[in-house]
């Protein structure tokens, strides 16, 4: 994130230039027209636009929606595209960490979750790095988790989905695709076989809904990963966090949050 600037904007407030940059980036990777791309991001609460500081080029986008229920709150990440040259820049980890920590600060007494739609095995593999996570190849998705997924889709106004073997598959983009979903060949991952089994029609625009309960431990792991480049600038704090993260995770979250506020990574 050292060479990247972040702009946060509501979809309705995107400038003509931002819309053009957004569409250009997405069409490098997806076979979707301009109208579909902008319609698909419109329901998000806001969009994260990541720009290369030097070239001013848009290199990544993430759409964010916060979903509220009586006892639960979810952060939904969608409309995610990362320029392949920046895929190891920590953009996704950084964005997820900020929002997960905010959920802890704003909704301490609610059950907290991250969720999204996976159109590739790489996305699903990433979610499985922070267990518990569903779907996963080791267990069936519990009924109460499936119900939460379905309730969340309703809140997101995604009404085209089906339930297959305990997995929630959405196909709201399928009719917009005339050839294949992705323009470029996707990188292989350890999850290829499993992903293709549960979502064999991904190239026709079908996506798998995934969900991660946010626990103290996986929040610490995510935060250390997401803010690594910033933390290593403060070696004493970094070593303290690494020492405490396994035995004192709640204390570690407090340390991380205070530090991030001080260096203005959380606003």
Buried (B, 14 or more C-beta within 10 A) or exposed (E): BEEBEBEEEEBEEBEEEBBEBBBEBBBEBBBBEBEBBBEBBBBBEBBBBBBBEEEEBBBBBBBBBBBEBEEBBBBBBBBBBBBEEBBEBBBBBBBBBBBBBBBBEEBEEBEBBBBBBBBBBBBBBBBBEBBBBBBBEEEEBEEEBBEBBEBBBEBBEBEEBEEEEBBBBBBBBBEBBEEEBBEEEBEEBEBBEBBEEBBEEBBBBBBBBBBBBBBBBBBBBBBBBBBBEBBEEBEEBBEBBEEBBEEBBEBBBEBBBEBBEEEEBBE
